[in-house]
Structures are given as C-alpha cells and as structure tokens.
C-alpha cells in the first residue's frame, strides 16, 4: 500500500481497485475495502461504492453509515430495494451475494 492509496475516494477508488484487482485500494487508511455494486432503485443503473468491511466466517459485514446523518446512504436504499441483485468485489474476486440487514 502506498500513501497514494490513502487518497483514493469515490469513483477514483473504484476505478483503481478494479484496474489492479484490489492490489491498490483494498488496503485503505489502515482498514480493508470491498466494492459493492447495487442496482439504482430509481434509475435501474448499476452503482458501485467502495466500503470498509469486516468478515464473520464466510459473511462480509458492512455498516450503513452516512457520517452520522439521520438518513441512510443511497447504496443502502438500493441494496434494500434489490437485496438479491448485489455484487461485491474483494480484491480480484467478483461474485453475486444476497444482502440481509442485521
């Protein structure tokens, strides 16, 4: 990981992560990141978001936080509308998942 990776954010983070199979972007600011792809609940278009994650056995855990705001982040609203139409990328591996809320 380089200091450049710590500067990755939003679409640039997604682009670099995908181009390098997670070699850059998976390790970020002392934690680990996956890419979550959801289907827009209004647009029907794919949306990909880099998110900090942890694992619990074979499950990937992400937290739907919007910096303390009262509203949920857009990716969570998309995930809630179409929980079976989710894809994640962890390093170089991309696979479909079904989301559930803890």
C-alpha positions in Angstrom: 0.0 0.0 0.0 1.2 3.5 -0.8 0.3 6.9 0.6 -1.5 7.4 -2.8 -4.0 4.7 -1.8 -5.0 6.7 1.2 -6.0 9.5 -1.1 -8.4 7.3 -3.1 -12.0 8.3 -2.9 -15.3 7.6 -4.7 -15.2 6.8 -8.4 -11.4 7.1 -8.5 -11.2 4.4 -5.7 -13.5 2.1 -7.7 -11.5 2.6 -10.9 -8.1 1.9 -9.4 -9.4 -1.0 -7.3 -10.9 -2.6 -10.5 -7.9 -1.9 -12.7 -5.5 -3.5 -10.2 -7.7 -6.3 -8.9 -7.6 -4.7 -5.5 -3.8 -4.6 -5.3 -4.4 -0.9 -4.9 -7.5 0.2 -2.9 -8.2 -3.0 -0.8 -5.9 -1.7 2.0 -7.0 1.8 2.8 -6.2 4.0 5.7 -5.4 1.1 7.9 -8.5 -1.0 7.1 -9.9 -3.1 4.2 -12.3 -2.2 1.5 -14.6 -4.1 -0.8 -16.6 -2.8 -3.8 -20.4 -3.1 -3.5 -22.4 -2.9 -6.7 -26.1 -2.3 -6.4 -28.9 -1.5 -8.8 -30.3 2.0 -8.5 -33.8 1.9 -7.1 -34.9 4.8 -9.3 -32.6 4.6 -12.3 -32.1 0.9 -12.6 -28.4 1.5 -13.3 -25.5 -0.2 -11.6 -23.9 1.8 -8.8 -20.5 0.8 -7.3 -19.4 2.1 -3.9 -16.1 1.3 -2.1 -16.9 0.3 1.5 -15.0 -0.6 4.6 -15.8 -4.2 5.6 -15.0 -7.0 8.0 -15.7 -10.7 7.8 -17.6 -13.0 10.0 -16.9 -16.6 8.8 -17.9 -16.5 5.2 -20.0 -13.4 5.5 -19.0 -9.9 4.6 -20.1 -7.2 7.0 -20.6 -3.6 6.0 -22.1 -0.7 8.1 -24.7 1.6 6.5 -23.5 4.9 7.9 -23.7 8.3 6.4 -21.4 10.1 8.7 -24.0 10.3 11.5 -26.8 11.7 9.3 -30.3 10.6 10.1 -30.9 9.3 6.6 -29.4 6.0 5.2 -26.8 6.2 2.4 -28.1 5.8 -1.2 -26.3 2.4 -1.6 -28.2 1.0 1.4 -31.5 2.2 0.0 -30.6 0.5 -3.3 -29.5 -2.7 -1.5 -32.7 -2.8 0.5 -34.9 -2.5 -2.7 -33.0 -5.2 -4.5 -31.1 -7.4 -1.9 -30.7 -10.3 -4.3 -29.2 -8.2 -7.1 -25.9 -7.3 -5.4 -22.3 -8.0 -6.4 -19.2 -7.5 -4.4 -15.6 -7.4 -5.3 -13.0 -8.4 -2.7 -9.5 -7.9 -4.1 -9.6 -9.6 -7.6 -12.7 -11.7 -6.8 -16.2 -10.6 -8.0 -19.3 -12.5 -7.1 -23.0 -12.2 -6.5 -24.4 -12.0 -3.0 -27.8 -11.7 -1.4 -27.9 -8.9 1.2 -29.6 -9.1 4.6 -29.9 -6.5 7.4 -28.6 -7.5 10.8 
